[in-house]
Amino acid sequence: MKKRLLIVHIVYSFDVGGLENGVANLINHSCPEKFQHAIICLSHYTDFFKKINRDDVDIYALNKKPGKDYPLFFRLHQLLKKIQPDIVHTRNMATLECQFPAMLAGIRARIHGEHGWDMVDLAGDNKKYQLLRKLFVPIVKQYIALSREGYRYLQESIGIAPKKLNHIYNGVDTSKFVLNGNTNSEGIIPENFNIKGKLVFGTVGRMAEVKNQTFLVQAFLQLLEMLPQNNDKLRLLIVGDGILMAPAVKLVNDYCQKHNTENQWVHFAGQSDKVHELMRLMDIFVLPSLAEGISNTILEAMATSLPVIATDVGGNSELVVQDKTGYLVTVNDVEQLTAAMNNYVNQPDRVQQHGMAGRKRIEENFSLNKMIAQYEQLYLKVVN
């Protein structure tokens, strides 16, 4: 039997996130007769690794120390020499320097993917990071950009030749993320958060600064202020956990204290492995991020036939078609986001119209099968 190609995916950590979700989908759905996979985390991994349903995938944690940990690259080099992969695939700025120990370990097929921007470099204009990217251009054999914006940036700002550039959109499992399914909320959200017959806005994501959920909470509370006659009709469901949880909860508590009432509108579901079920409880999906590549959660929401309101950053405009599958709004413009949400309150027919158009767009352009085929073709190309 012909030897399978062993691909090592190097990530900073393997925790809940869009990048990690994309890696898991790629591993789970790639051809097991042709491709074997392993994951190396510079930092750590969590139970999110259980999302991978293949039993032939090894995962390693190098336990990076805070700050500069130069011995990390020696440990990585030794591990790569031991594993002897056919391909090394690094992702985002945090792992770009790992291309060097991979080269020293004798691995000729080396790929680097750019998924999106970091909080410290939201526009990609940090001169230090640009220089670092340029220094590694001769070492990296092939690049992957998830968005057209990322592709243009690598070509125009970093100077990478088109023959080394690949554009591969994320794909979504359209059999898992679908509107028609179990929408029973029992056991998923508390009984006192009544969503039956309500208009439920929702979002999914780690509650980190770049995801900016407080912007959404501010707009939703302003919507309640603006439409007191509809207060009993409106709900907000936030799925995820992280450092923005406390300030987001405080915004809701302050609103309730101001109006001398208890919270009946906003539910913080925390981190969940039932995202596809929680999305079926939503009517409109909102992504208030400061920066994005190609958002997995937007794709999943559109596959679930939800209209999407998203900030006009990164690859969001490549996914959301203005006033056809949803709305694009300016980052931190509370008035604009409130107005977009109010459009669906005033014109409920648009919820279904935009949702159906989004599902059709997913089926035509962002299927998981298409994404897997493109990655597999690139892997075969780079080893040959």
C-alpha positions as a Markdown table, in Angstrom:
| # | Residue | x | y | z |
|---|---|---|---|---|
| 1 | Met | 0.0 | 0.0 | 0.0 |
| 2 | Lys | 1.3 | 3.5 | -0.9 |
| 3 | Lys | 2.5 | 5.5 | 2.1 |
| 4 | Arg | 0.2 | 8.2 | 3.3 |
| 5 | Leu | 1.4 | 11.8 | 3.5 |
| 6 | Leu | 1.9 | 12.9 | 7.0 |
| 7 | Ile | 1.0 | 16.6 | 7.6 |
| 8 | Val | 2.0 | 18.4 | 10.8 |
| 9 | His | -0.2 | 21.4 | 11.6 |
| 10 | Ile | 1.6 | 23.9 | 13.8 |
| 11 | Val | -0.6 | 26.2 | 15.8 |
| 12 | Tyr | 0.0 | 28.4 | 18.8 |
| 13 | Ser | -2.6 | 26.6 | 20.9 |
| 14 | Phe | -5.5 | 24.2 | 20.2 |
| 15 | Asp | -8.4 | 25.8 | 22.1 |
| 16 | Val | -11.9 | 27.0 | 21.1 |
| 17 | Gly | -11.6 | 29.2 | 18.1 |
| 18 | Gly | -12.2 | 29.5 | 14.4 |
| 19 | Leu | -8.7 | 28.6 | 13.3 |
| 20 | Glu | -8.8 | 25.4 | 15.4 |
| 21 | Asn | -12.3 | 24.6 | 14.2 |
| 22 | Gly | -11.0 | 24.8 | 10.6 |
| 23 | Val | -8.1 | 22.5 | 11.4 |
| 24 | Ala | -10.4 | 20.0 | 13.0 |
| 25 | Asn | -12.8 | 20.1 | 9.9 |
| 26 | Leu | -9.8 | 19.6 | 7.6 |
| 27 | Ile | -8.5 | 16.6 | 9.5 |
| 28 | Asn | -11.8 | 15.0 | 10.0 |
| 29 | His | -12.8 | 15.1 | 6.4 |
| 30 | Ser | -9.6 | 14.6 | 4.5 |
| 31 | Cys | -9.1 | 11.3 | 2.8 |
| 32 | Pro | -7.7 | 8.8 | 5.5 |
| 33 | Glu | -6.2 | 6.6 | 2.8 |
| 34 | Lys | -4.0 | 9.4 | 1.5 |
| 35 | Phe | -3.4 | 11.8 | 4.4 |
| 36 | Gln | -2.3 | 11.4 | 8.0 |
| 37 | His | -2.2 | 14.3 | 10.4 |
| 38 | Ala | -0.5 | 15.5 | 13.6 |
| 39 | Ile | -0.8 | 18.7 | 15.5 |
| 40 | Ile | 2.0 | 20.6 | 17.3 |
| 41 | Cys | 0.9 | 23.3 | 19.8 |
| 42 | Leu | 3.5 | 25.9 | 20.7 |
| 43 | Ser | 1.6 | 26.5 | 24.0 |
| 44 | His | -1.1 | 24.0 | 25.0 |
| 45 | Tyr | -4.3 | 22.2 | 24.0 |
| 46 | Thr | -7.6 | 21.6 | 25.6 |
| 47 | Asp | -10.6 | 19.2 | 25.3 |
| 48 | Phe | -11.4 | 20.9 | 22.0 |
| 49 | Phe | -9.0 | 18.3 | 20.6 |
| 50 | Lys | -11.9 | 15.8 | 21.1 |
| 51 | Lys | -13.6 | 17.5 | 18.2 |
| 52 | Ile | -11.3 | 15.5 | 16.0 |
| 53 | Asn | -13.0 | 12.2 | 15.4 |
| 54 | Arg | -10.1 | 10.3 | 13.8 |
| 55 | Asp | -8.1 | 8.0 | 16.1 |
| 56 | Asp | -4.8 | 8.2 | 14.1 |
| 57 | Val | -4.0 | 11.9 | 15.0 |
| 58 | Asp | -1.3 | 12.7 | 17.5 |
| 59 | Ile | -1.1 | 16.0 | 19.3 |
| 60 | Tyr | 1.9 | 17.6 | 21.1 |
| 61 | Ala | 2.3 | 20.6 | 23.4 |
| 62 | Leu | 5.6 | 22.4 | 23.6 |
| 63 | Asn | 4.5 | 24.4 | 26.6 |
| 64 | Lys | 5.9 | 27.7 | 25.5 |
| 65 | Lys | 7.0 | 30.0 | 28.3 |
| 66 | Pro | 5.8 | 33.6 | 28.5 |
| 67 | Gly | 7.8 | 36.1 | 26.4 |
| 68 | Lys | 10.7 | 34.9 | 24.3 |
| 69 | Asp | 11.3 | 31.2 | 24.6 |
| 70 | Tyr | 14.2 | 30.5 | 22.2 |
| 71 | Pro | 14.7 | 26.9 | 23.4 |
| 72 | Leu | 11.2 | 26.2 | 22.1 |
| 73 | Phe | 12.6 | 26.2 | 18.6 |
| 74 | Phe | 15.2 | 23.5 | 19.5 |
| 75 | Arg | 12.4 | 21.4 | 21.1 |
| 76 | Leu | 10.3 | 21.8 | 17.9 |
| 77 | His | 13.3 | 20.9 | 15.7 |
| 78 | Gln | 13.9 | 17.7 | 17.7 |
| 79 | Leu | 10.3 | 16.7 | 17.6 |
| 80 | Leu | 10.1 | 17.3 | 13.8 |
| 81 | Lys | 13.2 | 15.2 | 13.3 |
| 82 | Lys | 11.5 | 12.4 | 15.3 |
| 83 | Ile | 8.1 | 12.6 | 13.6 |
| 84 | Gln | 9.6 | 13.2 | 10.1 |
| 85 | Pro | 6.4 | 14.6 | 8.4 |
| 86 | Asp | 6.1 | 15.1 | 4.7 |
| 87 | Ile | 4.5 | 18.5 | 5.1 |
| 88 | Val | 4.6 | 21.2 | 7.8 |
| 89 | His | 1.7 | 23.6 | 7.8 |
| 90 | Thr | 2.1 | 26.7 | 10.0 |
| 91 | Arg | -0.7 | 29.1 | 10.7 |
| 92 | Asn | -0.7 | 32.9 | 11.4 |
| 93 | Met | 2.1 | 35.1 | 12.6 |
| 94 | Ala | 2.6 | 33.3 | 15.9 |
| 95 | Thr | 3.9 | 30.2 | 14.2 |
| 96 | Leu | 5.7 | 31.7 | 11.1 |
| 97 | Glu | 9.1 | 31.4 | 12.7 |
| 98 | Cys | 8.6 | 27.7 | 13.0 |
| 99 | Gln | 9.3 | 27.5 | 9.3 |
| 100 | Phe | 13.0 | 27.8 | 10.1 |
| 101 | Pro | 13.4 | 24.8 | 12.4 |
| 102 | Ala | 11.2 | 22.8 | 10.0 |
| 103 | Met | 13.6 | 23.7 | 7.2 |
| 104 | Leu | 16.6 | 22.6 | 9.4 |
| 105 | Ala | 14.8 | 19.4 | 10.1 |
| 106 | Gly | 14.9 | 18.6 | 6.4 |
| 107 | Ile | 11.2 | 19.0 | 5.7 |
| 108 | Arg | 11.0 | 20.4 | 2.2 |
| 109 | Ala | 7.3 | 20.8 | 1.8 |
| 110 | Arg | 6.4 | 23.8 | 4.0 |
| 111 | Ile | 3.1 | 25.8 | 3.9 |
| 112 | His | 2.1 | 28.9 | 5.8 |
| 113 | Gly | -1.5 | 30.0 | 6.2 |
| 114 | Glu | -2.8 | 33.5 | 7.1 |
| 115 | His | -6.2 | 33.2 | 8.7 |
| 116 | Gly | -6.7 | 36.8 | 10.0 |
| 117 | Trp | -5.3 | 39.6 | 12.0 |
| 118 | Asp | -4.1 | 39.7 | 15.6 |
| 119 | Met | -5.4 | 42.2 | 18.2 |
| 120 | Val | -2.0 | 43.9 | 18.2 |
| 121 | Asp | -2.0 | 44.3 | 14.4 |
| 122 | Leu | -5.6 | 44.8 | 13.3 |
| 123 | Ala | -4.8 | 46.3 | 9.9 |
| 124 | Gly | -1.6 | 44.3 | 9.1 |
| 125 | Asp | 0.4 | 47.5 | 9.0 |
| 126 | Asn | 2.8 | 46.8 | 11.8 |
| 127 | Lys | 6.3 | 47.4 | 10.2 |
| 128 | Lys | 8.0 | 44.8 | 12.4 |
| 129 | Tyr | 5.6 | 42.1 | 11.5 |
| 130 | Gln | 5.7 | 43.1 | 7.8 |
| 131 | Leu | 9.5 | 42.8 | 7.9 |
| 132 | Leu | 9.3 | 39.4 | 9.6 |
| 133 | Arg | 6.9 | 38.1 | 6.9 |
| 134 | Lys | 9.2 | 39.4 | 4.2 |
| 135 | Leu | 12.2 | 37.6 | 5.7 |
| 136 | Phe | 10.5 | 34.3 | 5.6 |
| 137 | Val | 9.3 | 34.5 | 2.0 |
| 138 | Pro | 12.3 | 32.6 | 0.6 |
| 139 | Ile | 11.7 | 29.8 | 3.2 |
| 140 | Val | 8.0 | 29.2 | 2.8 |
| 141 | Lys | 7.2 | 27.1 | -0.3 |
| 142 | Gln | 3.4 | 27.9 | -0.5 |
| 143 | Tyr | 1.1 | 30.4 | 1.2 |
| 144 | Ile | -2.6 | 30.2 | 1.9 |
| 145 | Ala | -4.8 | 33.2 | 2.3 |
| 146 | Leu | -8.3 | 32.6 | 3.5 |
| 147 | Ser | -9.7 | 35.9 | 2.3 |
| 148 | Arg | -9.2 | 38.0 | -0.8 |
| 149 | Glu | -8.1 | 40.9 | 1.5 |
| 150 | Gly | -5.4 | 38.5 | 2.9 |
| 151 | Tyr | -4.4 | 37.4 | -0.6 |
| 152 | Arg | -3.9 | 41.1 | -1.7 |
| 153 | Tyr | -2.0 | 41.9 | 1.4 |
| 154 | Leu | 0.5 | 39.0 | 0.9 |
| 155 | Gln | 1.0 | 39.9 | -2.7 |
| 156 | Glu | 1.1 | 43.7 | -2.5 |
| 157 | Ser | 2.5 | 44.5 | 0.9 |
| 158 | Ile | 4.7 | 41.5 | 1.5 |
| 159 | Gly | 5.7 | 40.9 | -2.2 |
| 160 | Ile | 4.9 | 37.2 | -2.5 |
| 161 | Ala | 4.7 | 36.0 | -6.1 |
| 162 | Pro | 1.3 | 34.7 | -7.3 |
| 163 | Lys | 2.7 | 31.3 | -8.1 |
| 164 | Lys | 3.3 | 30.8 | -4.3 |
| 165 | Leu | -0.1 | 32.2 | -3.3 |
| 166 | Asn | -3.3 | 30.2 | -2.8 |
| 167 | His | -6.8 | 31.4 | -1.9 |
| 168 | Ile | -8.9 | 28.8 | 0.0 |
| 169 | Tyr | -12.1 | 29.8 | 1.7 |
| 170 | Asn | -13.2 | 28.1 | 4.8 |
| 171 | Gly | -16.0 | 25.5 | 4.3 |
| 172 | Val | -18.9 | 24.6 | 6.4 |
| 173 | Asp | -20.6 | 21.3 | 7.1 |
| 174 | Thr | -24.0 | 21.9 | 5.5 |
| 175 | Ser | -25.4 | 18.7 | 6.9 |
| 176 | Lys | -24.7 | 19.7 | 10.5 |
| 177 | Phe | -25.5 | 23.4 | 10.3 |
| 178 | Val | -29.0 | 23.4 | 8.9 |
| 179 | Leu | -32.2 | 25.2 | 10.0 |
| 180 | Asn | -34.4 | 22.1 | 9.9 |
| 181 | Gly | -33.3 | 20.1 | 13.0 |
| 182 | Asn | -33.9 | 19.7 | 16.7 |
| 183 | Thr | -34.8 | 23.2 | 18.0 |
| 184 | Asn | -36.0 | 22.1 | 21.4 |
| 185 | Ser | -34.3 | 24.5 | 23.9 |
| 186 | Glu | -34.8 | 22.1 | 26.9 |
| 187 | Gly | -31.4 | 21.5 | 28.5 |
| 188 | Ile | -29.7 | 24.0 | 26.2 |
| 189 | Ile | -30.8 | 27.3 | 27.7 |
| 190 | Pro | -32.6 | 28.0 | 31.1 |
| 191 | Glu | -36.4 | 27.8 | 31.3 |
| 192 | Asn | -36.6 | 31.5 | 32.4 |
| 193 | Phe | -35.1 | 32.6 | 29.1 |
| 194 | Asn | -38.2 | 32.4 | 27.0 |
| 195 | Ile | -37.5 | 32.5 | 23.3 |
| 196 | Lys | -40.7 | 31.0 | 21.9 |
| 197 | Gly | -42.4 | 33.5 | 19.7 |
| 198 | Lys | -39.5 | 36.0 | 20.2 |
| 199 | Leu | -37.1 | 37.6 | 17.8 |
| 200 | Val | -33.7 | 36.2 | 19.0 |
| 201 | Phe | -30.5 | 38.0 | 18.0 |
| 202 | Gly | -27.4 | 35.8 | 18.7 |
| 203 | Thr | -23.7 | 35.6 | 18.4 |
| 204 | Val | -21.0 | 32.9 | 18.9 |
| 205 | Gly | -17.3 | 33.3 | 19.7 |
| 206 | Arg | -14.7 | 33.5 | 22.4 |
| 207 | Met | -15.3 | 36.6 | 24.4 |
| 208 | Ala | -11.9 | 38.2 | 23.5 |
| 209 | Glu | -11.3 | 41.9 | 22.8 |
| 210 | Val | -11.1 | 41.3 | 19.0 |
| 211 | Lys | -14.5 | 39.7 | 19.0 |
| 212 | Asn | -16.0 | 42.9 | 20.6 |
| 213 | Gln | -19.3 | 41.4 | 22.1 |
| 214 | Thr | -19.7 | 44.5 | 24.3 |
| 215 | Phe | -20.5 | 46.5 | 21.1 |
| 216 | Leu | -23.4 | 44.1 | 20.4 |
| 217 | Val | -24.7 | 44.3 | 23.9 |
| 218 | Gln | -24.6 | 48.1 | 23.8 |
| 219 | Ala | -26.6 | 48.1 | 20.5 |
| 220 | Phe | -29.1 | 45.6 | 21.8 |
| 221 | Leu | -29.8 | 47.6 | 24.9 |
| 222 | Gln | -30.2 | 50.7 | 22.8 |
| 223 | Leu | -32.7 | 48.8 | 20.7 |
| 224 | Leu | -34.7 | 48.0 | 23.9 |
| 225 | Glu | -34.6 | 51.7 | 24.8 |
| 226 | Met | -35.8 | 52.7 | 21.3 |
| 227 | Leu | -38.6 | 50.1 | 21.1 |
| 228 | Pro | -40.2 | 49.8 | 24.6 |
| 229 | Gln | -43.4 | 48.5 | 23.0 |
| 230 | Asn | -41.4 | 45.5 | 21.7 |
| 231 | Asn | -39.3 | 44.7 | 24.8 |
| 232 | Asp | -41.2 | 41.5 | 25.4 |
| 233 | Lys | -40.5 | 40.4 | 21.9 |
| 234 | Leu | -36.7 | 40.8 | 21.8 |
| 235 | Arg | -33.9 | 38.5 | 23.1 |
| 236 | Leu | -30.1 | 38.3 | 22.8 |
| 237 | Leu | -28.3 | 35.0 | 23.1 |
| 238 | Ile | -24.5 | 35.1 | 23.5 |
| 239 | Val | -22.5 | 31.9 | 23.2 |
| 240 | Gly | -18.9 | 31.9 | 24.4 |
| 241 | Asp | -16.6 | 32.8 | 27.3 |
| 242 | Gly | -13.6 | 34.9 | 28.0 |
| 243 | Ile | -12.4 | 38.3 | 29.3 |
| 244 | Leu | -15.3 | 40.3 | 27.8 |
| 245 | Met | -17.8 | 38.3 | 29.8 |
| 246 | Ala | -17.6 | 40.5 | 32.9 |
| 247 | Pro | -17.9 | 43.9 | 31.2 |
| 248 | Ala | -20.8 | 42.5 | 29.0 |
| 249 | Val | -22.7 | 41.2 | 32.0 |
| 250 | Lys | -22.1 | 44.6 | 33.8 |
| 251 | Leu | -23.7 | 46.5 | 30.9 |
| 252 | Val | -26.8 | 44.3 | 31.2 |
| 253 | Asn | -26.9 | 44.6 | 35.0 |
| 254 | Asp | -26.5 | 48.4 | 34.8 |
| 255 | Tyr | -29.4 | 48.6 | 32.3 |
| 256 | Cys | -31.6 | 46.5 | 34.6 |
| 257 | Gln | -30.7 | 48.6 | 37.6 |
| 258 | Lys | -31.4 | 51.8 | 35.7 |
| 259 | His | -34.9 | 50.5 | 34.8 |
| 260 | Asn | -35.5 | 48.8 | 38.2 |
| 261 | Thr | -36.1 | 45.4 | 36.6 |
| 262 | Glu | -34.6 | 41.9 | 36.3 |
| 263 | Asn | -32.9 | 40.7 | 33.2 |
| 264 | Gln | -35.2 | 38.8 | 30.9 |
| 265 | Trp | -33.6 | 39.8 | 27.6 |
| 266 | Val | -30.0 | 38.7 | 27.5 |
| 267 | His | -28.7 | 35.2 | 28.1 |
| 268 | Phe | -24.9 | 34.4 | 28.4 |
| 269 | Ala | -24.7 | 30.7 | 27.4 |
| 270 | Gly | -21.0 | 30.4 | 28.0 |
| 271 | Gln | -18.7 | 28.0 | 26.1 |
| 272 | Ser | -20.7 | 25.2 | 24.5 |
| 273 | Asp | -20.2 | 22.2 | 22.2 |
| 274 | Lys | -23.8 | 22.5 | 21.0 |
| 275 | Val | -23.2 | 25.5 | 18.7 |
| 276 | His | -25.3 | 24.0 | 15.9 |
| 277 | Glu | -28.2 | 23.5 | 18.2 |
| 278 | Leu | -27.9 | 27.0 | 19.8 |
| 279 | Met | -27.9 | 28.6 | 16.3 |
| 280 | Arg | -31.2 | 27.0 | 15.6 |
| 281 | Leu | -32.6 | 28.9 | 18.5 |
| 282 | Met | -31.6 | 32.2 | 16.9 |
| 283 | Asp | -33.4 | 34.3 | 14.3 |
| 284 | Ile | -30.6 | 36.7 | 13.3 |
| 285 | Phe | -26.8 | 36.3 | 13.8 |
| 286 | Val | -24.6 | 39.2 | 14.7 |
| 287 | Leu | -20.7 | 39.3 | 14.5 |
| 288 | Pro | -19.4 | 42.5 | 16.0 |
| 289 | Ser | -15.7 | 41.8 | 15.6 |
| 290 | Leu | -12.9 | 44.4 | 15.3 |
| 291 | Ala | -11.1 | 42.1 | 12.8 |
| 292 | Glu | -11.8 | 38.8 | 10.9 |
| 293 | Gly | -10.3 | 36.6 | 8.3 |
| 294 | Ile | -13.0 | 34.3 | 6.9 |
| 295 | Ser | -15.3 | 33.8 | 9.9 |
| 296 | Asn | -16.4 | 30.2 | 10.5 |
| 297 | Thr | -19.3 | 31.4 | 12.6 |
| 298 | Ile | -20.7 | 33.5 | 9.8 |
| 299 | Leu | -20.5 | 30.5 | 7.5 |
| 300 | Glu | -22.2 | 28.3 | 10.1 |
| 301 | Ala | -24.9 | 30.9 | 10.7 |
| 302 | Met | -25.6 | 31.3 | 6.9 |
| 303 | Ala | -25.7 | 27.5 | 6.6 |
| 304 | Thr | -28.3 | 27.6 | 9.4 |
| 305 | Ser | -30.4 | 30.0 | 7.2 |
| 306 | Leu | -29.8 | 32.9 | 9.5 |
| 307 | Pro | -29.4 | 36.5 | 8.2 |
| 308 | Val | -26.1 | 38.0 | 9.3 |
| 309 | Ile | -25.3 | 41.4 | 10.6 |
| 310 | Ala | -21.5 | 41.8 | 10.7 |
| 311 | Thr | -18.9 | 44.5 | 11.0 |
| 312 | Asp | -17.3 | 45.5 | 7.7 |
| 313 | Val | -13.9 | 44.2 | 8.4 |
| 314 | Gly | -11.6 | 41.5 | 6.9 |
| 315 | Gly | -13.4 | 38.9 | 4.9 |
| 316 | Asn | -16.8 | 39.7 | 6.2 |
| 317 | Ser | -17.8 | 41.6 | 3.1 |
| 318 | Glu | -16.8 | 38.5 | 1.0 |
| 319 | Leu | -19.4 | 36.5 | 2.9 |
| 320 | Val | -22.3 | 38.9 | 3.7 |
| 321 | Val | -24.1 | 40.4 | 0.7 |
| 322 | Gln | -25.5 | 43.8 | 1.7 |
| 323 | Asp | -29.3 | 43.8 | 2.0 |
| 324 | Lys | -29.4 | 40.3 | 0.4 |
| 325 | Thr | -28.1 | 38.0 | 3.0 |
| 326 | Gly | -27.7 | 40.6 | 5.8 |
| 327 | Tyr | -26.1 | 43.9 | 6.6 |
| 328 | Leu | -22.6 | 45.2 | 7.1 |
| 329 | Val | -22.0 | 47.9 | 9.7 |
| 330 | Thr | -19.1 | 50.1 | 10.8 |
| 331 | Val | -17.1 | 48.9 | 13.8 |
| 332 | Asn | -18.3 | 50.3 | 17.1 |
| 333 | Asp | -21.0 | 52.5 | 15.4 |
| 334 | Val | -23.8 | 51.7 | 17.9 |
| 335 | Glu | -26.4 | 53.7 | 16.0 |
| 336 | Gln | -25.7 | 51.8 | 12.8 |
| 337 | Leu | -25.8 | 48.4 | 14.4 |
| 338 | Thr | -29.0 | 49.3 | 16.3 |
| 339 | Ala | -30.6 | 50.4 | 13.0 |
| 340 | Ala | -29.6 | 47.2 | 11.2 |
| 341 | Met | -31.1 | 45.1 | 14.0 |
| 342 | Asn | -34.3 | 47.3 | 13.9 |
| 343 | Asn | -34.6 | 46.6 | 10.2 |
| 344 | Tyr | -35.5 | 43.0 | 11.1 |
| 345 | Val | -37.9 | 44.1 | 13.8 |
| 346 | Asn | -39.8 | 46.4 | 11.4 |
| 347 | Gln | -39.6 | 44.0 | 8.4 |
| 348 | Pro | -39.8 | 40.4 | 9.8 |
| 349 | Asp | -40.2 | 39.0 | 6.2 |
| 350 | Arg | -36.6 | 39.9 | 5.6 |
| 351 | Val | -35.4 | 37.4 | 8.3 |
| 352 | Gln | -36.5 | 34.5 | 6.2 |
| 353 | Gln | -35.6 | 36.1 | 2.8 |
| 354 | His | -32.0 | 37.0 | 3.9 |
| 355 | Gly | -31.6 | 33.6 | 5.7 |
| 356 | Met | -32.6 | 31.6 | 2.6 |
| 357 | Ala | -30.3 | 33.7 | 0.4 |
| 358 | Gly | -27.5 | 33.1 | 2.8 |
| 359 | Arg | -28.0 | 29.3 | 2.8 |
| 360 | Lys | -28.0 | 29.2 | -1.0 |
| 361 | Arg | -24.8 | 31.2 | -1.1 |
| 362 | Ile | -23.1 | 28.7 | 1.3 |
| 363 | Glu | -24.2 | 25.7 | -0.9 |
| 364 | Glu | -22.8 | 27.4 | -4.0 |
| 365 | Asn | -19.6 | 28.8 | -2.7 |
| 366 | Phe | -18.5 | 27.6 | 0.7 |
| 367 | Ser | -19.1 | 23.9 | 1.0 |
| 368 | Leu | -16.8 | 21.8 | 3.2 |
| 369 | Asn | -16.1 | 19.3 | 0.3 |
| 370 | Lys | -14.8 | 22.2 | -1.9 |
| 371 | Met | -12.4 | 23.3 | 0.9 |
| 372 | Ile | -11.1 | 19.8 | 1.5 |
| 373 | Ala | -10.5 | 19.2 | -2.2 |
| 374 | Gln | -8.5 | 22.5 | -2.5 |
| 375 | Tyr | -6.3 | 21.7 | 0.6 |
| 376 | Glu | -5.6 | 18.1 | -0.7 |
| 377 | Gln | -4.6 | 19.4 | -4.1 |
| 378 | Leu | -2.2 | 21.9 | -2.5 |
| 379 | Tyr | -0.7 | 19.2 | -0.3 |
| 380 | Leu | -0.1 | 16.9 | -3.3 |
| 381 | Lys | 1.3 | 19.9 | -5.3 |
| 382 | Val | 3.8 | 21.0 | -2.6 |
| 383 | Val | 5.3 | 17.5 | -2.1 |
| 384 | Asn | 5.7 | 17.0 | -5.8 |
